[in-house]
Each structure stands twice: as structure tokens, then as C-alpha cells.
């Protein structure tokens, strides 16, 4: 199982029937492929879709049915499409149960930076700031390090997406829950040790006496 599959499968376990869920660009879009086929989970994309499915069957891609990153998607029977004003009304109105976003950094306070690297071309801030501020629950799905450098840091050096604390961070090494007391190590990826996670994490971690492995 590669790191994207591991992360997406673990995030999918956080979703429950009846949830309206936004999937961000990149790794989060894979989550839809790992929910049970009979689950009553509705996926929203900020470009104006509710009821999107994972990738459509080969040959059924449509240029006008895409996720927020422009990738092809399928649609449930009865899916709805609408303009950006309606889409962001759902987001800013607090109607989203969960948003799953990628991350560049998460700091010791549980704050996310995910939209800009100074000095690089930025296509735009997208909907990340609205999503982190407006969704009832925020899950960050990202690799634990980038080119050997920790992405879970004491203080974000990249611009913050929001000052709000995210609810959960799922990486290829661990599941971490930001709390009032700090970052709690909840689960380990298969084959990973507490020591390896600590070495790959700049921020301080609260480590319980027993840390289970992620379910396969």
C-alpha cells in the first residue's frame, strides 16, 4: 500500500453516513474511492457539485464534470451542480460536516498552512481559508515530511490558512489529534515506531502509554 492509499483509507474511516464532505485538491480527492459503496456520504466540491463520486469509469470522463482541481469525477443519481456563490454559501454557512485538505505545515497549536509557498507562483488561494473556517470538522491529509524536512512543526514558517485549530492530522506515519494540551499521537502507521514519528516531527508530541496501529 503506497502512502496516498494509506492516508486516504484512514481518512475515509472518519466519515459517517449523512456527512456532507468537501475534498480538497490532490491527495484528499482519493478519499472518495475508499468509502463503502453503500455509505450515505455526500461529497462536495467548491467548484459547484454535491454528490460527486470517485473517478468515473474509463471512457466516461466529461470535461464539464470535474473536481476543484480539474480532475474528472463521476456523479451519484440526483447529484446537484450550481454556481460558486451557492457553493461558498454552503461552506461559509457552516453546512459542511467535514473538509479534508492537504497540508504544507501544521504547527504545535494545530494551525494549518496549505495555500502558499513564498517566492513561488500561486494560482490563487482557492477555498481553503473558507473551508477551514466554515466546516464543522477539519481533517488534514498529508505526508509527514517533505524532502526529509518535518511538516509538523513548532511554528509555521508558511502563511497560515486560518487561525482555527484543525481536528485531526492523518499522515503516512501517524494519526495526530490537536488538543488544548497539545498534539496527541493517536495511531501509528503499520511498521512505524513512536521513535520514528518523534524523529520526523519537529513539534512536541503527547504520547500515551499505548499507541495502536492504524487499521489496515
Secondary structure, DSSP 4 states (H G I P E B T S, - for coil): --HHHHHHHHHHTT--TT-EEEE-SGGGGGGGGGS-TT---EEEETTTEEEEESSPPTT---TT-B-TTS-B-EEEEEEEE--HHHHHHHHHTT--SEEEE--SEEETT--EE-S--TTS-----TTHHHHHHHSSEEEEE--SEETTEESEESS-SSPPS-SSPPSEEE-SSEEEEE-SS-EEEEEE-TT--HHHHHHT--S-EEEEEEEEEPP-
